Structure formats: structure tokens, C-alpha cells
Amino acid sequence: MIDWIKDLFSYDPLKPLLGSNNPAIIYFTQRDILQESFKEFCSLYELPMAQKIIKKQRPEGFWKSTSANKKKHPAQNYELLETYRHSNILVNMYGLTRKHPCIERAAEYFFSCQTEEGDIRGIIGEQYAPYYNGIIVSILNLAGYAEDSRVERIIQWLLKMRQDDGGWVIGSPGGMGKYTKDELSALTTQFVGTRHDFDKARPFAHSGTGMVIRAFATHPIHHNTLEAKKAAQLLASHFFKKNNYSSYQHPDNWVRFKYPFWWTDLISALDSVSLIGLPRDHKKVAEALQWFIEHQEPSGLWKISYSRIHKSSENSKTRELQLWISLAILRIFKRYYGN
């Protein structure tokens, strides 16, 4: 066992990762944790699950949605959401980059949804969605588009969308609590025009900030900016706390995990702030790291949920997810303790 793993954890997390039957998990564990070198990239895109996703992509670059709500919600671009979902898997779980034509087509589809203002729009109708823009940019960054001028336009738009405190809310419209549930539904699903009524004096939402900040954390230049560091400080200050707005409000949402990263949780947030450079002796970072040390399972892995308000079942899918989130946790610890 590696020294820093042996020193920190009660159980060996490498054994179940390297002993899994998933070649992608074994490959990334060897590359990212053990730092074993490979003469050439492991062809993970040839794995059956990756091929299943790739083959469903349309020539235009998107993946078609089968949602029954498409006719009821004409302003929502369900294909954009599907393209985000599948690209997220291919880039983060199978290592695809712009060198693969599938990702090149997906990226061009994302950019085809970019407005003159700079943002990618359509997931919540005609309204702004900084949170989805942030996590889409993170995929583009990891796929090799960080230096693309179209990515830079999105990042500059995200900076304009910040609250006065330096964080972000979930999205547009910005009048949190101003609209009824029915009004909000109509605004985000029907062609009613883009609302510009942000109240930037209101506090950030860690649920939205945690998604936006990934655009900065995964960028080779913007991860080291003052704006990114300020947002990372804000996000870390809210670890284990109640969200400022009703969406994902309960603190237990921090300890319900997903991979590839989507909604903000403790792993995705800690991953971002570690990439941006908050030190391990930062009070909230240290608290989060200690939480993971104390909550490791005897199997060497971590559960996909420690939430009291969400049900979780054990099956082959959740067992696979345990491996991925455990690998994500080890990547964070390696940044802090492995060098």
C-alpha cells in the first residue's frame, strides 16, 4: 500500500479498485493514484458501454432525448441536456477527448447553442443557466477545448453572472422567491423571452456555485485567478451547511454522491477547491478530508450516500458507482498528501 494511503486510512481502498472488473476504473487507478506510465492510451472508448453511447450519437453531434415532456415544454432543449449527460460520461469515465470524432461533434453541437451574449442556452428554456454552463465548460476543458475562444466567451459570461459576493445562484430568472411554482415552470419551459431580473445583492447558492466553479477548476489558466479562489473560499465555507435557497436545501445533499459529477456534493466541491488550490489546512477543507477518513467502509470504499433524507439501494449499478466515487476521493487525497 502507498505510504500516504496507509497513513491516512484504516482500510486499503486500492484493493477493490484494482480488483474490479471494470477496465476503466483499473486504468484510472493505475494512472492517477499509482502514477504508472503507459506507452499508449488505453482504448477505453472501445469498451462496450462506451461504444453503446457513441453509436447513439446523431451526425449533428447531439444525442436524441426520448422525454415525453418535449411537446409540453417547447422551449427546453432536451437534446442539449442529453448531449451534456452522455459527453460527461464519455470524457470523465472513458477518457475521450477532441481527438475522438464523437467528442468533436458534441463540442460543435454545444457551441451551436451558444448565444451572442456568450452562454450556452436551452436547458431551462430561454433563461440563463450559469450552473449548466459551468459544468459543460468543465467537460470541454477536459476534452481539450480550454484554449478555444468560444470557451473563453462562456467563462467571461459566467464572471458577469456572479452575485456581488463572488458566487452564483442556480440560474435565471434571478428573482429567487419572486415567482410562483407555476410561473417559474412557464418561464423555464415556454417561449417567453429571457428574464434579466437578477438580484445580485442576494447571497450565493452553493448548489449553483459548485457547478459553475468546475469551469474554473478544470481550466489551465482560470483555476489560478482571484475570481476562482474567491469562489472556492465561498464554496468551502458552506460545506455541510444548508443551501441559501430552496433547491437542494437540506445539508444532507452534501453527502449524497454522483459520478461523473453533476449536482454539487462534498466530493465534487472538494475536487474543485483542491484543483483551485485551497490548502489542506484550510479549516473547512480539513473538516471535509477528516469526514472522509472517518466514513470509509471496511471494504475500503465509501458509500454513495450517507444522507438521512434519501433512500439508497444496493445493486450492481450502485456498487459500480461506489468504485467511481472512491476513485474520485483518492484523487483529492493524492493532491493533498501524495506529493
Buried (B, 14 or more C-beta within 10 A) or exposed (E): EBEBBEEBBEBBBBEBBBEBEBBBBBBBBBBBBEEEEEEEEBEBBEBEBBEEBBEEBEEEBBBEBEBEEEEEBEBBBBBBBBBBBBBBBBBBBBBBBBEBEBBBBBBEBBBEBBBEEBBBBBBBBBBBBBBBBBBBBBBBBBBBBBEBEBBBBBBEBBBEBBBEBBBBBBBBBBBBEEBEEEEBBBBBBBEBEBBEEBBEEBBBBBBBBBBBBBBBBBBEEBBEBEBBBBBBBBBBBBBEEBBBBEBBEEBBBBBBBBBBBBBBBBBBBBBBBBBBBBEBEBEBBEEBBEBBEEEBBEBBBBBBBBBEEEEEEEEEEEBBBBBBBBBBBBBBBBBBBBE
